[in-house]
Amino acid sequence: MPSICINTIINQWTSENIKLSPPATTESIKTTEEIIDFQFPDDCKEFYLKMDGFAD
């Protein structure tokens, strides 16, 4: 998922007053991958580095 697509999604949600969580850190993603013994695809990591879910 290219950055421009991620930014479009984030902008749409923000314009709809959807509260987003702050971005994940590279370290938190790596730790999660180790815990669940799974490596996220790069586009998923890029997404989580921009926002880490919803605040509500």
Backbone as ProteinMPNN parsed JSONL, in Angstrom:
{"seq_chain_A": "MPSICINTIINQWTSENIKLSPPATTESIKTTEEIIDFQFPDDCKEFYLKMDGFAD", "coords_chain_A": {"N_chain_A": [[0.855, -1.168, 0.0], [0.913, 1.986, -1.067], [2.352, 5.04, 0.267], [0.838, 7.33, -0.368], [-1.74, 6.355, -0.642], [-2.253, 5.433, 1.944], [-2.117, 7.868, 3.302], [-4.338, 9.121, 2.146], [-6.442, 7.565, 3.141], [-6.14, 8.058, 5.908], [-6.578, 10.831, 5.942], [-9.256, 10.886, 5.08], [-10.595, 9.52, 7.183], [-9.953, 11.257, 9.281], [-11.266, 13.581, 8.428], [-13.826, 12.758, 8.834], [-14.076, 12.927, 11.489], [-13.08, 10.776, 12.945], [-11.338, 9.413, 15.542], [-7.951, 8.788, 15.688], [-5.361, 6.559, 16.701], [-2.041, 7.305, 17.882], [0.937, 6.878, 15.835], [2.525, 3.637, 15.602], [5.623, 2.428, 16.94], [8.728, 1.485, 15.413], [10.048, -0.321, 16.981], [7.953, -1.336, 18.618], [6.428, -2.684, 16.729], [8.246, -4.623, 15.864], [8.587, -6.05, 18.275], [5.994, -7.045, 18.651], [5.821, -8.707, 16.392], [7.712, -10.614, 17.123], [6.523, -11.714, 19.416], [4.15, -12.854, 18.434], [5.187, -14.489, 16.572], [5.33, -13.922, 13.787], [5.846, -12.185, 10.765], [4.957, -9.043, 9.763], [3.734, -7.877, 6.595], [5.502, -5.472, 4.564], [3.878, -3.297, 3.721], [1.865, -3.27, 5.626], [3.317, -2.675, 7.925], [4.134, -0.099, 7.229], [1.677, 1.199, 7.27], [0.958, 0.968, 10.032], [3.01, 2.495, 11.084], [2.18, 4.973, 10.477], [-0.323, 5.29, 11.668], [-1.848, 3.784, 14.486], [-4.258, 2.241, 14.697], [-7.551, 2.877, 16.061], [-8.673, 5.457, 18.25], [-10.909, 5.168, 19.859]], "CA_chain_A": [[0.0, 0.0, 0.0], [1.777, 3.173, -1.128], [2.116, 6.087, 1.275], [-0.227, 8.248, -0.778], [-3.006, 5.681, -0.339], [-2.388, 5.469, 3.403], [-2.439, 9.256, 3.668], [-5.714, 9.381, 1.713], [-7.314, 6.907, 4.123], [-6.037, 8.806, 7.164], [-7.254, 12.121, 5.734], [-10.704, 10.633, 5.028], [-11.059, 9.235, 8.539], [-9.831, 12.487, 10.064], [-12.336, 14.498, 8.007], [-15.067, 12.218, 9.39], [-13.926, 13.05, 12.948], [-12.714, 9.506, 13.55], [-10.122, 9.618, 16.32], [-6.945, 7.786, 15.389], [-4.275, 6.396, 17.666], [-0.74, 7.729, 17.371], [1.667, 5.825, 15.125], [3.316, 2.646, 16.33], [7.06, 2.579, 16.741], [9.372, 0.342, 14.777], [10.338, -1.268, 18.063], [6.732, -2.022, 19.049], [6.057, -3.611, 15.66], [9.19, -5.738, 15.937], [8.258, -6.815, 19.476], [4.754, -7.766, 18.363], [6.162, -9.785, 15.461], [8.405, -11.662, 17.883], [5.565, -12.343, 20.328], [3.194, -13.689, 17.707], [5.969, -15.31, 15.646], [4.828, -13.608, 12.449], [6.385, -10.93, 10.255], [3.974, -8.295, 8.99], [4.206, -7.378, 5.306], [6.012, -4.094, 4.633], [2.817, -2.297, 3.607], [1.187, -3.202, 6.924], [4.208, -1.927, 8.822], [4.051, 1.306, 6.82], [0.395, 1.688, 7.769], [1.033, 1.127, 11.487], [3.943, 3.58, 11.389], [1.442, 6.227, 10.261], [-1.386, 5.302, 12.677], [-1.904, 2.473, 15.122], [-5.628, 1.914, 15.05], [-8.507, 3.916, 16.41], [-8.591, 5.865, 19.653], [-12.099, 4.711, 20.603]], "C_chain_A": [[0.904, 1.236, 0.0], [1.368, 4.226, -0.099], [0.966, 6.999, 0.912], [-1.603, 7.649, -0.475], [-3.268, 5.707, 1.167], [-2.777, 6.869, 3.845], [-3.865, 9.618, 3.278], [-6.697, 8.781, 2.714], [-7.319, 7.683, 5.436], [-6.761, 10.145, 7.049], [-8.771, 11.952, 5.716], [-11.248, 10.391, 6.431], [-11.008, 10.482, 9.412], [-10.951, 13.467, 9.714], [-13.705, 14.047, 8.521], [-15.053, 12.221, 10.926], [-13.714, 11.712, 13.651], [-11.378, 9.714, 14.258], [-9.163, 8.453, 16.086], [-5.892, 7.729, 16.485], [-2.973, 6.883, 17.052], [-0.036, 6.564, 16.662], [2.367, 4.859, 16.077], [4.792, 2.975, 16.108], [7.6, 1.338, 16.05], [9.639, -0.74, 15.811], [9.081, -2.035, 18.491], [6.249, -3.014, 17.993], [6.95, -4.843, 15.712], [8.878, -6.643, 17.132], [6.998, -7.648, 19.255], [5.017, -8.936, 17.427], [6.839, -10.946, 16.191], [7.436, -12.427, 18.784], [4.639, -13.294, 19.578], [3.861, -14.584, 16.661], [5.458, -15.171, 14.211], [5.444, -12.287, 12.017], [5.339, -10.261, 9.373], [4.556, -7.909, 7.629], [4.611, -5.904, 5.431], [4.902, -3.049, 4.544], [2.013, -2.182, 4.9], [2.024, -2.42, 7.93], [4.148, -0.444, 8.508], [2.772, 1.939, 7.347], [0.461, 1.952, 9.272], [2.018, 2.215, 11.906], [3.311, 4.951, 11.154], [0.311, 6.394, 11.289], [-1.53, 3.89, 13.218], [-3.31, 2.164, 15.61], [-6.458, 3.134, 15.391], [-8.452, 4.207, 17.901], [-9.761, 5.346, 20.47], [-12.197, 3.222, 20.631]], "O_chain_A": [[1.591, 1.492, 0.989], [0.219, 4.294, 0.338], [0.196, 7.404, 1.783], [-2.524, 8.372, -0.093], [-4.388, 5.975, 1.601], [-3.672, 7.035, 4.675], [-4.536, 10.348, 4.008], [-7.677, 9.426, 3.088], [-8.379, 7.935, 6.008], [-7.478, 10.544, 7.966], [-9.493, 12.779, 6.273], [-12.249, 10.99, 6.822], [-11.925, 10.731, 10.195], [-11.518, 14.108, 10.599], [-14.629, 14.852, 8.631], [-15.9, 11.603, 11.571], [-14.114, 11.533, 14.801], [-10.403, 10.142, 13.641], [-9.521, 7.289, 16.265], [-5.579, 8.74, 17.114], [-2.822, 6.875, 15.83], [-0.382, 5.402, 16.874], [2.746, 5.215, 17.193], [5.145, 3.714, 15.189], [6.99, 0.27, 16.104], [9.474, -1.929, 15.54], [9.138, -3.246, 18.703], [5.718, -4.071, 18.333], [6.468, -5.972, 15.615], [8.904, -7.868, 17.007], [6.948, -8.82, 19.629], [4.499, -10.032, 17.638], [6.568, -12.113, 15.908], [7.523, -13.649, 18.897], [4.378, -14.406, 20.035], [3.191, -15.338, 15.956], [5.193, -16.158, 13.524], [5.552, -11.363, 12.824], [4.891, -10.825, 8.374], [5.753, -7.641, 7.526], [4.118, -5.187, 6.301], [4.971, -2.021, 5.217], [1.531, -1.098, 5.23], [1.501, -1.606, 8.69], [4.115, 0.383, 9.419], [2.781, 3.078, 7.815], [0.071, 3.024, 9.736], [1.87, 2.797, 12.981], [3.851, 5.969, 11.584], [0.024, 7.509, 11.726], [-1.354, 2.915, 12.487], [-3.523, 1.863, 16.784], [-6.11, 4.265, 15.052], [-8.215, 3.312, 18.711], [-9.613, 5.108, 21.668], [-13.134, 2.676, 21.212]]}, "name": "protein", "num_of_chains": 1, "seq": "MPSICINTIINQWTSENIKLSPPATTESIKTTEEIIDFQFPDDCKEFYLKMDGFAD"}
